[in-house]
Amino acid sequence: MRSNSKYTPAGAAKRCPICEGKFGLVRHYSWRTALCSKKCADRFRIRRECDRRWLHWFQPA
């Protein structure tokens, strides 16, 4: 088996997508995205809400 980090299995996240922090013992999930803390989960939800409000203006009539 390869132990090189270049060959990690697909879908195996090593770092948080919001803050690039390492995962601890507990992972928080929002929309199937693994996050390192409750703080990052709240940031992720706020970002999604802002994106949803911004994209609302561009919906076709």
mmCIF file of the N, C-alpha and C atoms, coordinates in Angstrom:
data_MODEL
# 
_entry.id   MODEL 
# 
loop_
_atom_site.group_PDB 
_atom_site.id 
_atom_site.type_symbol 
_atom_site.label_atom_id 
_atom_site.label_alt_id 
_atom_site.label_comp_id 
_atom_site.label_asym_id 
_atom_site.label_entity_id 
_atom_site.label_seq_id 
_atom_site.pdbx_PDB_ins_code 
_atom_site.Cartn_x 
_atom_site.Cartn_y 
_atom_site.Cartn_z 
_atom_site.occupancy 
_atom_site.B_iso_or_equiv 
_atom_site.pdbx_formal_charge 
_atom_site.auth_seq_id 
_atom_site.auth_comp_id 
_atom_site.auth_asym_id 
_atom_site.auth_atom_id 
_atom_site.pdbx_PDB_model_num 
ATOM 1   N N  . MET A 1 1  ? 0.838   -1.187 0.000   1.00 0.00 ? 1  MET A N  1 
ATOM 2   C CA . MET A 1 1  ? 0.000   0.000  0.000   1.00 0.00 ? 1  MET A CA 1 
ATOM 3   C C  . MET A 1 1  ? 0.875   1.239  0.000   1.00 0.00 ? 1  MET A C  1 
ATOM 4   N N  . ARG A 1 2  ? 0.498   2.220  -0.746  1.00 0.00 ? 2  ARG A N  1 
ATOM 5   C CA . ARG A 1 2  ? 1.279   3.453  -0.831  1.00 0.00 ? 2  ARG A CA 1 
ATOM 6   C C  . ARG A 1 2  ? 1.018   4.311  0.396   1.00 0.00 ? 2  ARG A C  1 
ATOM 7   N N  . SER A 1 3  ? 2.071   4.884  0.960   1.00 0.00 ? 3  SER A N  1 
ATOM 8   C CA . SER A 1 3  ? 1.908   5.738  2.134   1.00 0.00 ? 3  SER A CA 1 
ATOM 9   C C  . SER A 1 3  ? 2.134   7.209  1.786   1.00 0.00 ? 3  SER A C  1 
ATOM 10  N N  . ASN A 1 4  ? 2.332   7.493  0.528   1.00 0.00 ? 4  ASN A N  1 
ATOM 11  C CA . ASN A 1 4  ? 2.565   8.856  0.093   1.00 0.00 ? 4  ASN A CA 1 
ATOM 12  C C  . ASN A 1 4  ? 1.270   9.648  0.163   1.00 0.00 ? 4  ASN A C  1 
ATOM 13  N N  . SER A 1 5  ? 1.333   10.918 0.597   1.00 0.00 ? 5  SER A N  1 
ATOM 14  C CA . SER A 1 5  ? 0.128   11.738 0.716   1.00 0.00 ? 5  SER A CA 1 
ATOM 15  C C  . SER A 1 5  ? -0.480  12.056 -0.646  1.00 0.00 ? 5  SER A C  1 
ATOM 16  N N  . LYS A 1 6  ? 0.299   11.874 -1.716  1.00 0.00 ? 6  LYS A N  1 
ATOM 17  C CA . LYS A 1 6  ? -0.212  12.118 -3.060  1.00 0.00 ? 6  LYS A CA 1 
ATOM 18  C C  . LYS A 1 6  ? -1.280  11.090 -3.435  1.00 0.00 ? 6  LYS A C  1 
ATOM 19  N N  . TYR A 1 7  ? -1.272  9.942  -2.788  1.00 0.00 ? 7  TYR A N  1 
ATOM 20  C CA . TYR A 1 7  ? -2.175  8.866  -3.126  1.00 0.00 ? 7  TYR A CA 1 
ATOM 21  C C  . TYR A 1 7  ? -3.260  8.663  -2.067  1.00 0.00 ? 7  TYR A C  1 
ATOM 22  N N  . THR A 1 8  ? -3.753  9.736  -1.460  1.00 0.00 ? 8  THR A N  1 
ATOM 23  C CA . THR A 1 8  ? -4.817  9.587  -0.479  1.00 0.00 ? 8  THR A CA 1 
ATOM 24  C C  . THR A 1 8  ? -6.101  9.168  -1.177  1.00 0.00 ? 8  THR A C  1 
ATOM 25  N N  . PRO A 1 9  ? -6.951  8.416  -0.507  1.00 0.00 ? 9  PRO A N  1 
ATOM 26  C CA . PRO A 1 9  ? -8.204  7.977  -1.124  1.00 0.00 ? 9  PRO A CA 1 
ATOM 27  C C  . PRO A 1 9  ? -9.095  9.163  -1.474  1.00 0.00 ? 9  PRO A C  1 
ATOM 28  N N  . ALA A 1 10 ? -9.894  8.990  -2.499  1.00 0.00 ? 10 ALA A N  1 
ATOM 29  C CA . ALA A 1 10 ? -10.809 10.048 -2.918  1.00 0.00 ? 10 ALA A CA 1 
ATOM 30  C C  . ALA A 1 10 ? -11.799 10.331 -1.799  1.00 0.00 ? 10 ALA A C  1 
ATOM 31  N N  . GLY A 1 11 ? -12.012 11.592 -1.505  1.00 0.00 ? 11 GLY A N  1 
ATOM 32  C CA . GLY A 1 11 ? -12.968 11.975 -0.487  1.00 0.00 ? 11 GLY A CA 1 
ATOM 33  C C  . GLY A 1 11 ? -12.393 12.041 0.915   1.00 0.00 ? 11 GLY A C  1 
ATOM 34  N N  . ALA A 1 12 ? -11.147 11.695 1.107   1.00 0.00 ? 12 ALA A N  1 
ATOM 35  C CA . ALA A 1 12 ? -10.547 11.749 2.430   1.00 0.00 ? 12 ALA A CA 1 
ATOM 36  C C  . ALA A 1 12 ? -10.003 13.152 2.681   1.00 0.00 ? 12 ALA A C  1 
ATOM 37  N N  . ALA A 1 13 ? -10.752 13.926 3.441   1.00 0.00 ? 13 ALA A N  1 
ATOM 38  C CA . ALA A 1 13 ? -10.352 15.300 3.719   1.00 0.00 ? 13 ALA A CA 1 
ATOM 39  C C  . ALA A 1 13 ? -9.329  15.324 4.852   1.00 0.00 ? 13 ALA A C  1 
ATOM 40  N N  . LYS A 1 14 ? -8.290  16.095 4.686   1.00 0.00 ? 14 LYS A N  1 
ATOM 41  C CA . LYS A 1 14 ? -7.257  16.211 5.703   1.00 0.00 ? 14 LYS A CA 1 
ATOM 42  C C  . LYS A 1 14 ? -7.349  17.523 6.475   1.00 0.00 ? 14 LYS A C  1 
ATOM 43  N N  . ARG A 1 15 ? -7.928  18.547 5.859   1.00 0.00 ? 15 ARG A N  1 
ATOM 44  C CA . ARG A 1 15 ? -8.013  19.859 6.493   1.00 0.00 ? 15 ARG A CA 1 
ATOM 45  C C  . ARG A 1 15 ? -9.390  20.462 6.266   1.00 0.00 ? 15 ARG A C  1 
ATOM 46  N N  . CYS A 1 16 ? -9.730  21.398 7.133   1.00 0.00 ? 16 CYS A N  1 
ATOM 47  C CA . CYS A 1 16 ? -11.013 22.097 7.063   1.00 0.00 ? 16 CYS A CA 1 
ATOM 48  C C  . CYS A 1 16 ? -11.031 23.011 5.834   1.00 0.00 ? 16 CYS A C  1 
ATOM 49  N N  . PRO A 1 17 ? -12.106 23.000 5.037   1.00 0.00 ? 17 PRO A N  1 
ATOM 50  C CA . PRO A 1 17 ? -12.159 23.843 3.835   1.00 0.00 ? 17 PRO A CA 1 
ATOM 51  C C  . PRO A 1 17 ? -12.339 25.336 4.137   1.00 0.00 ? 17 PRO A C  1 
ATOM 52  N N  . ILE A 1 18 ? -12.749 25.693 5.353   1.00 0.00 ? 18 ILE A N  1 
ATOM 53  C CA . ILE A 1 18 ? -12.962 27.089 5.703   1.00 0.00 ? 18 ILE A CA 1 
ATOM 54  C C  . ILE A 1 18 ? -11.685 27.733 6.220   1.00 0.00 ? 18 ILE A C  1 
ATOM 55  N N  . CYS A 1 19 ? -11.051 27.111 7.227   1.00 0.00 ? 19 CYS A N  1 
ATOM 56  C CA . CYS A 1 19 ? -9.888  27.743 7.868   1.00 0.00 ? 19 CYS A CA 1 
ATOM 57  C C  . CYS A 1 19 ? -8.580  27.004 7.616   1.00 0.00 ? 19 CYS A C  1 
ATOM 58  N N  . GLU A 1 20 ? -8.627  25.903 6.890   1.00 0.00 ? 20 GLU A N  1 
ATOM 59  C CA . GLU A 1 20 ? -7.448  25.065 6.610   1.00 0.00 ? 20 GLU A CA 1 
ATOM 60  C C  . GLU A 1 20 ? -6.827  24.497 7.886   1.00 0.00 ? 20 GLU A C  1 
ATOM 61  N N  . GLY A 1 21 ? -7.617  24.413 8.959   1.00 0.00 ? 21 GLY A N  1 
ATOM 62  C CA . GLY A 1 21 ? -7.144  23.829 10.211  1.00 0.00 ? 21 GLY A CA 1 
ATOM 63  C C  . GLY A 1 21 ? -7.255  22.319 10.191  1.00 0.00 ? 21 GLY A C  1 
ATOM 64  N N  . LYS A 1 22 ? -6.501  21.671 11.069  1.00 0.00 ? 22 LYS A N  1 
ATOM 65  C CA . LYS A 1 22 ? -6.559  20.215 11.158  1.00 0.00 ? 22 LYS A CA 1 
ATOM 66  C C  . LYS A 1 22 ? -7.815  19.797 11.903  1.00 0.00 ? 22 LYS A C  1 
ATOM 67  N N  . PHE A 1 23 ? -8.320  18.611 11.580  1.00 0.00 ? 23 PHE A N  1 
ATOM 68  C CA . PHE A 1 23 ? -9.479  18.069 12.254  1.00 0.00 ? 23 PHE A CA 1 
ATOM 69  C C  . PHE A 1 23 ? -9.072  17.517 13.607  1.00 0.00 ? 23 PHE A C  1 
ATOM 70  N N  . GLY A 1 24 ? -9.950  17.676 14.585  1.00 0.00 ? 24 GLY A N  1 
ATOM 71  C CA . GLY A 1 24 ? -9.731  17.110 15.906  1.00 0.00 ? 24 GLY A CA 1 
ATOM 72  C C  . GLY A 1 24 ? -10.479 15.793 16.038  1.00 0.00 ? 24 GLY A C  1 
ATOM 73  N N  . LEU A 1 25 ? -10.889 15.482 17.250  1.00 0.00 ? 25 LEU A N  1 
ATOM 74  C CA . LEU A 1 25 ? -11.630 14.246 17.479  1.00 0.00 ? 25 LEU A CA 1 
ATOM 75  C C  . LEU A 1 25 ? -13.054 14.330 16.963  1.00 0.00 ? 25 LEU A C  1 
ATOM 76  N N  . VAL A 1 26 ? -13.613 15.536 16.947  1.00 0.00 ? 26 VAL A N  1 
ATOM 77  C CA . VAL A 1 26 ? -14.997 15.734 16.518  1.00 0.00 ? 26 VAL A CA 1 
ATOM 78  C C  . VAL A 1 26 ? -15.014 16.554 15.234  1.00 0.00 ? 26 VAL A C  1 
ATOM 79  N N  . ARG A 1 27 ? -15.816 16.106 14.269  1.00 0.00 ? 27 ARG A N  1 
ATOM 80  C CA . ARG A 1 27 ? -16.017 16.865 13.039  1.00 0.00 ? 27 ARG A CA 1 
ATOM 81  C C  . ARG A 1 27 ? -17.457 17.330 12.998  1.00 0.00 ? 27 ARG A C  1 
ATOM 82  N N  . HIS A 1 28 ? -17.656 18.539 12.573  1.00 0.00 ? 28 HIS A N  1 
ATOM 83  C CA . HIS A 1 28 ? -18.991 19.094 12.401  1.00 0.00 ? 28 HIS A CA 1 
ATOM 84  C C  . HIS A 1 28 ? -19.286 19.073 10.907  1.00 0.00 ? 28 HIS A C  1 
ATOM 85  N N  . TYR A 1 29 ? -20.517 18.704 10.546  1.00 0.00 ? 29 TYR A N  1 
ATOM 86  C CA . TYR A 1 29 ? -20.884 18.596 9.141   1.00 0.00 ? 29 TYR A CA 1 
ATOM 87  C C  . TYR A 1 29 ? -21.982 19.581 8.787   1.00 0.00 ? 29 TYR A C  1 
ATOM 88  N N  . SER A 1 30 ? -21.850 20.187 7.626   1.00 0.00 ? 30 SER A N  1 
ATOM 89  C CA . SER A 1 30 ? -22.889 21.035 7.080   1.00 0.00 ? 30 SER A CA 1 
ATOM 90  C C  . SER A 1 30 ? -22.901 20.808 5.582   1.00 0.00 ? 30 SER A C  1 
ATOM 91  N N  . TRP A 1 31 ? -24.029 20.362 5.055   1.00 0.00 ? 31 TRP A N  1 
ATOM 92  C CA . TRP A 1 31 ? -24.171 20.066 3.624   1.00 0.00 ? 31 TRP A CA 1 
ATOM 93  C C  . TRP A 1 31 ? -23.079 19.108 3.152   1.00 0.00 ? 31 TRP A C  1 
ATOM 94  N N  . ARG A 1 32 ? -22.879 18.047 3.896   1.00 0.00 ? 32 ARG A N  1 
ATOM 95  C CA . ARG A 1 32 ? -21.889 17.000 3.585   1.00 0.00 ? 32 ARG A CA 1 
ATOM 96  C C  . ARG A 1 32 ? -20.461 17.514 3.522   1.00 0.00 ? 32 ARG A C  1 
ATOM 97  N N  . THR A 1 33 ? -20.201 18.624 4.150   1.00 0.00 ? 33 THR A N  1 
ATOM 98  C CA . THR A 1 33 ? -18.857 19.178 4.201   1.00 0.00 ? 33 THR A CA 1 
ATOM 99  C C  . THR A 1 33 ? -18.334 19.035 5.623   1.00 0.00 ? 33 THR A C  1 
ATOM 100 N N  . ALA A 1 34 ? -17.213 18.368 5.795   1.00 0.00 ? 34 ALA A N  1 
ATOM 101 C CA . ALA A 1 34 ? -16.629 18.187 7.113   1.00 0.00 ? 34 ALA A CA 1 
ATOM 102 C C  . ALA A 1 34 ? -15.935 19.483 7.525   1.00 0.00 ? 34 ALA A C  1 
ATOM 103 N N  . LEU A 1 35 ? -16.243 19.947 8.729   1.00 0.00 ? 35 LEU A N  1 
ATOM 104 C CA . LEU A 1 35 ? -15.659 21.182 9.253   1.00 0.00 ? 35 LEU A CA 1 
ATOM 105 C C  . LEU A 1 35 ? -15.027 20.889 10.605  1.00 0.00 ? 35 LEU A C  1 
ATOM 106 N N  . CYS A 1 36 ? -14.017 21.685 10.974  1.00 0.00 ? 36 CYS A N  1 
ATOM 107 C CA . CYS A 1 36 ? -13.242 21.378 12.173  1.00 0.00 ? 36 CYS A CA 1 
ATOM 108 C C  . CYS A 1 36 ? -13.896 21.841 13.465  1.00 0.00 ? 36 CYS A C  1 
ATOM 109 N N  . SER A 1 37 ? -14.750 22.857 13.423  1.00 0.00 ? 37 SER A N  1 
ATOM 110 C CA . SER A 1 37 ? -15.320 23.373 14.664  1.00 0.00 ? 37 SER A CA 1 
ATOM 111 C C  . SER A 1 37 ? -16.709 23.949 14.430  1.00 0.00 ? 37 SER A C  1 
ATOM 112 N N  . LYS A 1 38 ? -17.388 24.237 15.518  1.00 0.00 ? 38 LYS A N  1 
ATOM 113 C CA . LYS A 1 38 ? -18.709 24.852 15.448  1.00 0.00 ? 38 LYS A CA 1 
ATOM 114 C C  . LYS A 1 38 ? -18.591 26.250 14.842  1.00 0.00 ? 38 LYS A C  1 
ATOM 115 N N  . LYS A 1 39 ? -17.504 26.939 15.133  1.00 0.00 ? 39 LYS A N  1 
ATOM 116 C CA . LYS A 1 39 ? -17.259 28.274 14.587  1.00 0.00 ? 39 LYS A CA 1 
ATOM 117 C C  . LYS A 1 39 ? -17.186 28.225 13.058  1.00 0.00 ? 39 LYS A C  1 
ATOM 118 N N  . CYS A 1 40 ? -16.485 27.249 12.509  1.00 0.00 ? 40 CYS A N  1 
ATOM 119 C CA . CYS A 1 40 ? -16.386 27.106 11.055  1.00 0.00 ? 40 CYS A CA 1 
ATOM 120 C C  . CYS A 1 40 ? -17.733 26.699 10.461  1.00 0.00 ? 40 CYS A C  1 
ATOM 121 N N  . ALA A 1 41 ? -18.495 25.885 11.180  1.00 0.00 ? 41 ALA A N  1 
ATOM 122 C CA . ALA A 1 41 ? -19.821 25.497 10.700  1.00 0.00 ? 41 ALA A CA 1 
ATOM 123 C C  . ALA A 1 41 ? -20.724 26.725 10.600  1.00 0.00 ? 41 ALA A C  1 
ATOM 124 N N  . ASP A 1 42 ? -20.656 27.608 11.591  1.00 0.00 ? 42 ASP A N  1 
ATOM 125 C CA . ASP A 1 42 ? -21.450 28.836 11.546  1.00 0.00 ? 42 ASP A CA 1 
ATOM 126 C C  . ASP A 1 42 ? -21.005 29.738 10.399  1.00 0.00 ? 42 ASP A C  1 
ATOM 127 N N  . ARG A 1 43 ? -19.716 29.857 10.174  1.00 0.00 ? 43 ARG A N  1 
ATOM 128 C CA . ARG A 1 43 ? -19.203 30.656 9.048   1.00 0.00 ? 43 ARG A CA 1 
ATOM 129 C C  . ARG A 1 43 ? -19.687 30.101 7.715   1.00 0.00 ? 43 ARG A C  1 
ATOM 130 N N  . PHE A 1 44 ? -19.675 28.777 7.592   1.00 0.00 ? 44 PHE A N  1 
ATOM 131 C CA . PHE A 1 44 ? -20.103 28.122 6.361   1.00 0.00 ? 44 PHE A CA 1 
ATOM 132 C C  . PHE A 1 44 ? -21.581 28.399 6.087   1.00 0.00 ? 44 PHE A C  1 
ATOM 133 N N  . ARG A 1 45 ? -22.415 28.305 7.129   1.00 0.00 ? 45 ARG A N  1 
ATOM 134 C CA . ARG A 1 45 ? -23.846 28.581 6.968   1.00 0.00 ? 45 ARG A CA 1 
ATOM 135 C C  . ARG A 1 45 ? -24.096 30.033 6.577   1.00 0.00 ? 45 ARG A C  1 
ATOM 136 N N  . ILE A 1 46 ? -23.377 30.965 7.207   1.00 0.00 ? 46 ILE A N  1 
ATOM 137 C CA . ILE A 1 46 ? -23.526 32.388 6.880   1.00 0.00 ? 46 ILE A CA 1 
ATOM 138 C C  . ILE A 1 46 ? -23.125 32.649 5.435   1.00 0.00 ? 46 ILE A C  1 
ATOM 139 N N  . ARG A 1 47 ? -22.037 32.032 4.998   1.00 0.00 ? 47 ARG A N  1 
ATOM 140 C CA . ARG A 1 47 ? -21.578 32.205 3.615   1.00 0.00 ? 47 ARG A CA 1 
ATOM 141 C C  . ARG A 1 47 ? -22.617 31.688 2.626   1.00 0.00 ? 47 ARG A C  1 
ATOM 142 N N  . ARG A 1 48 ? -23.223 30.516 2.921   1.00 0.00 ? 48 ARG A N  1 
ATOM 143 C CA . ARG A 1 48 ? -24.251 29.969 2.037   1.00 0.00 ? 48 ARG A CA 1 
ATOM 144 C C  . ARG A 1 48 ? -25.475 30.874 1.986   1.00 0.00 ? 48 ARG A C  1 
ATOM 145 N N  . GLU A 1 49 ? -25.874 31.441 3.125   1.00 0.00 ? 49 GLU A N  1 
ATOM 146 C CA . GLU A 1 49 ? -27.023 32.350 3.145   1.00 0.00 ? 49 GLU A CA 1 
ATOM 147 C C  . GLU A 1 49 ? -26.747 33.604 2.327   1.00 0.00 ? 49 GLU A C  1 
ATOM 148 N N  . CYS A 1 50 ? -25.549 34.158 2.440   1.00 0.00 ? 50 CYS A N  1 
ATOM 149 C CA . CYS A 1 50 ? -25.179 35.349 1.660   1.00 0.00 ? 50 CYS A CA 1 
ATOM 150 C C  . CYS A 1 50 ? -25.182 35.037 0.160   1.00 0.00 ? 50 CYS A C  1 
ATOM 151 N N  . ASP A 1 51 ? -24.649 33.873 -0.205  1.00 0.00 ? 51 ASP A N  1 
ATOM 152 C CA . ASP A 1 51 ? -24.641 33.474 -1.612  1.00 0.00 ? 51 ASP A CA 1 
ATOM 153 C C  . ASP A 1 51 ? -26.061 33.309 -2.132  1.00 0.00 ? 51 ASP A C  1 
ATOM 154 N N  . ARG A 1 52 ? -26.929 32.726 -1.305  1.00 0.00 ? 52 ARG A N  1 
ATOM 155 C CA . ARG A 1 52 ? -28.316 32.512 -1.719  1.00 0.00 ? 52 ARG A CA 1 
ATOM 156 C C  . ARG A 1 52 ? -29.030 33.850 -1.931  1.00 0.00 ? 52 ARG A C  1 
ATOM 157 N N  . ARG A 1 53 ? -28.793 34.822 -1.038  1.00 0.00 ? 53 ARG A N  1 
ATOM 158 C CA . ARG A 1 53 ? -29.430 36.138 -1.189  1.00 0.00 ? 53 ARG A CA 1 
ATOM 159 C C  . ARG A 1 53 ? -28.897 36.860 -2.423  1.00 0.00 ? 53 ARG A C  1 
ATOM 160 N N  . TRP A 1 54 ? -27.598 36.749 -2.670  1.00 0.00 ? 54 TRP A N  1 
ATOM 161 C CA . TRP A 1 54 ? -26.982 37.426 -3.797  1.00 0.00 ? 54 TRP A CA 1 
ATOM 162 C C  . TRP A 1 54 ? -27.472 36.833 -5.118  1.00 0.00 ? 54 TRP A C  1 
ATOM 163 N N  . LEU A 1 55 ? -27.589 35.513 -5.190  1.00 0.00 ? 55 LEU A N  1 
ATOM 164 C CA . LEU A 1 55 ? -28.028 34.858 -6.416  1.00 0.00 ? 55 LEU A CA 1 
ATOM 165 C C  . LEU A 1 55 ? -29.518 35.040 -6.676  1.00 0.00 ? 55 LEU A C  1 
ATOM 166 N N  . HIS A 1 56 ? -30.272 35.390 -5.652  1.00 0.00 ? 56 HIS A N  1 
ATOM 167 C CA . HIS A 1 56 ? -31.713 35.604 -5.812  1.00 0.00 ? 56 HIS A CA 1 
ATOM 168 C C  . HIS A 1 56 ? -31.981 36.724 -6.829  1.00 0.00 ? 56 HIS A C  1 
ATOM 169 N N  . TRP A 1 57 ? -31.122 37.707 -6.889  1.00 0.00 ? 57 TRP A N  1 
ATOM 170 C CA . TRP A 1 57 ? -31.319 38.840 -7.804  1.00 0.00 ? 57 TRP A CA 1 
ATOM 171 C C  . TRP A 1 57 ? -31.171 38.444 -9.261  1.00 0.00 ? 57 TRP A C  1 
ATOM 172 N N  . PHE A 1 58 ? -30.469 37.345 -9.545  1.00 0.00 ? 58 PHE A N  1 
ATOM 173 C CA . PHE A 1 58 ? -30.208 36.950 -10.925 1.00 0.00 ? 58 PHE A CA 1 
ATOM 174 C C  . PHE A 1 58 ? -31.118 35.841 -11.435 1.00 0.00 ? 58 PHE A C  1 
ATOM 175 N N  . GLN A 1 59 ? -32.148 35.499 -10.693 1.00 0.00 ? 59 GLN A N  1 
ATOM 176 C CA . GLN A 1 59 ? -33.064 34.465 -11.167 1.00 0.00 ? 59 GLN A CA 1 
ATOM 177 C C  . GLN A 1 59 ? -33.925 35.024 -12.296 1.00 0.00 ? 59 GLN A C  1 
ATOM 178 N N  . PRO A 1 60 ? -34.173 34.212 -13.317 1.00 0.00 ? 60 PRO A N  1 
ATOM 179 C CA . PRO A 1 60 ? -35.005 34.696 -14.438 1.00 0.00 ? 60 PRO A CA 1 
ATOM 180 C C  . PRO A 1 60 ? -36.450 34.901 -13.993 1.00 0.00 ? 60 PRO A C  1 
ATOM 181 N N  . ALA A 1 61 ? -37.112 35.819 -14.665 1.00 0.00 ? 61 ALA A N  1 
ATOM 182 C CA . ALA A 1 61 ? -38.493 36.149 -14.308 1.00 0.00 ? 61 ALA A CA 1 
ATOM 183 C C  . ALA A 1 61 ? -39.463 35.108 -14.805 1.00 0.00 ? 61 ALA A C  1 
# 
